């Protein structure tokens, strides 16, 4: 009997020593994942290669007015720099330049690359592009491009830099140059959907991300589409209502899956209580808060001050830290549904800041777009919630380490990441408030 008691006591001691190590291991793994640069902030860096396209229509077809960062166009089919581009190494980094005497050559070659590098497909058939006009603009002399009328003028403007005439042979940084071009696509109508795609990328000429905005103008309305990265997968422009619904559902799901701070809060909410009813209520409350903030942000009801964005980002980080600390205390019911909804309001404000890059208030089917975007957000959160639930449920069924140490590890790892975010986001808030 004493031997049996002794064995049980030793087993408990071994388990008590093993459990913290499992918790520490999970925490370290989660913190390591959170240390990836893209997870430290909800925002991409300020640099970007842009692609803005205005689509206009008449009886003969469609004219597309393009504005692209020149690094997307200044290379040959093999990816090597175009002949008008020169490379120069400075401080251990390679920079690319175009001489002001080569602007005409650059305009001709880059506009040809632009026309060939974008595909418009109508009813499964490619539409042949017809280049109408093109012009290169240098930072400091870039005309506005917000409307279709401005885009028409920009494609005809002079390619020369502003200011005094250059002395000849002046090198211009490639990243400071834009190409505007007008391209005609016959037989494309506004009431018929078409596919738009492109495989263009900057390659070695630039490591900045690509941001695309497409605007389709018809009958006094403008429908806007947004995309980040290359356009290998085609965007359907002027889609029917059902297709537009599915398109915005995908955009909503992608938006939430790219927000690491939002996802980490969902992980904490699920890990705190593995009952399916409790999970469904909390995620639904979180999504409801999201939806209210997104609608408010879309209609301009949220603060527009310079300090609002950094303050919201800091509040999001603090909410994740609070949820993680509650989870550390091992309190399954520590995330009331009402409180979760309030936290959802805060996180929704973060999403609402960039919502106008996805939706346009002047386009048709706005109610459908908002609804479908929020459905996508909910689906993204449910996907993460189900995955976390399955992992912790399996751990609960296992003899060891059991759900306790794993939940503790998740809590510690989430707290470490959130604390880093809090520190990282506090400085922009302080700077913004000082500037008020």
VENPE-V695024 format. One record per backbone hydrogen bond with DSSP energy under -0.5 kcal/mol. CO is the residue of the C=O (numbers start at 1). NH is the residue of the N-H. If there is no record, write none. Layout:
((CO,NH) (CO,NH))
//
This chain:
((1,5) (2,6) (3,7) (4,8) (5,9) (6,10) (7,11) (8,12) (9,13) (10,14) (11,15) (12,16) (13,17) (14,18) (15,19) (16,20) (17,21) (18,22) (19,23) (20,24) (21,25) (22,26) (23,27) (24,28) (25,29) (26,30) (27,31) (28,32) (29,33) (30,34) (31,35) (32,35) (33,36) (36,39) (36,40) (37,40) (48,50) (49,211) (50,69) (51,213) (52,67) (53,55) (53,215) (54,56) (54,65) (55,217) (56,63) (58,61) (60,187) (61,58) (62,64) (62,185) (63,56) (63,65) (64,66) (64,183) (65,54) (66,181) (67,52) (68,179) (69,72) (70,73) (70,74) (73,75) (74,82) (76,79) (80,76) (82,85) (84,99) (86,97) (88,95) (90,93) (93,90) (95,88) (96,174) (97,86) (98,172) (99,102) (100,103) (102,106) (103,107) (104,108) (105,109) (106,110) (107,111) (108,112) (109,113) (110,114) (111,115) (112,116) (113,117) (114,118) (115,118) (117,199) (117,200) (119,121) (119,197) (120,127) (121,195) (122,125) (125,122) (126,128) (128,186) (130,184) (133,182) (135,180) (137,178) (138,141) (141,143) (147,151) (148,152) (149,153) (150,154) (151,155) (152,156) (153,156) (153,157) (154,157) (170,100) (172,98) (173,176) (174,177) (176,139) (177,70) (178,137) (179,68) (180,135) (181,66) (182,132) (182,133) (183,64) (184,130) (185,62) (185,188) (187,189) (189,192) (194,237) (195,121) (196,235) (197,119) (198,231) (202,205) (203,206) (209,49) (210,229) (211,51) (212,227) (213,53) (214,225) (215,55) (215,217) (216,223) (218,221) (221,218) (223,216) (225,214) (227,212) (231,198) (232,234) (235,196) (235,237) (237,194) (240,244) (241,245) (242,246) (243,247) (244,248) (245,249) (246,250) (247,251) (248,252) (249,253) (250,254) (251,255) (252,256) (253,257) (254,258) (256,259) (258,260) (259,263) (260,264) (261,265) (262,266) (263,267) (264,268) (265,269) (266,270) (267,271) (268,272) (269,273) (270,273) (275,279) (276,280) (277,281) (278,282) (279,283) (280,284) (281,285) (282,286) (283,287) (284,288) (285,289) (286,290) (287,291) (288,292) (289,293) (290,294) (291,295) (292,296) (293,297) (294,298) (295,299) (296,301) (296,302) (297,300) (305,308) (305,309) (306,310) (307,311) (308,312) (309,313) (310,314) (311,315) (312,316) (313,317) (314,318) (315,319) (316,320) (317,321) (318,322) (319,323) (320,324) (321,325) (322,326) (323,327) (324,328) (325,329) (326,331) (327,330) (330,332) (331,334) (336,340) (337,341) (338,342) (339,343) (340,344) (341,345) (342,346) (343,347) (344,348) (345,349) (346,350) (347,351) (348,352) (349,353) (350,354) (351,354) (352,355) (354,357) (355,358) (355,359) (360,363) (362,222) (365,369) (366,370) (367,371) (368,372) (369,373) (370,374) (371,375) (372,376) (373,377) (374,378) (375,379) (376,380) (377,381) (378,382) (379,383) (380,384) (381,385) (382,386) (383,387) (384,388) (385,389) (386,390) (387,391) (388,392) (389,393) (390,394) (391,395) (392,396) (393,397) (394,398) (401,405) (402,406) (403,407) (404,408) (405,409) (406,410) (407,411) (408,412) (409,413) (410,414) (411,415) (412,416) (413,417) (414,418) (415,419) (416,420) (417,421) (418,422) (419,423) (420,424) (421,425) (422,426) (423,427) (425,429) (426,430) (427,431) (428,432) (429,433) (430,434) (431,435) (432,436) (433,436))
//
